[in-house]
Amino acid sequence: TAQNSSPSPIPRPPADQPGDELGLEFVFIGPSDEIGNSADTTVTASKRGDPSIYSVRHISGCGYYPASPRYELVGDTLELSYILEADMDALPASPCAYTSEFRFSHDPGTSKVVFNVRS
């Protein structure tokens, strides 16, 4: 069963992204305790005109929420990241799949995209 049975996207601007030339909008879709068979991090690009959307799914302990979403352009690579902060109402326990979207109003124009959770 999913912890968040009907997730509603929560748009969050990148509060600490200096010089946001690509117009990032961050949307946290939600966590789920249905992680499936893969613990791999996935990034899926979706280009439907503007914006450019990168859906990210990764596994971490339950009881967190993403904060301070960021991006960095390094050569032909777009590096996406955020910090996981503890939800004070939940105790980290079993693994959860976290899903979010990084939406850009301007195409980053990169050939490679990676995601990391910053500490």
Disulfide bonds with the S-S distance in Angstrom:
Cys62-Cys96 1.73
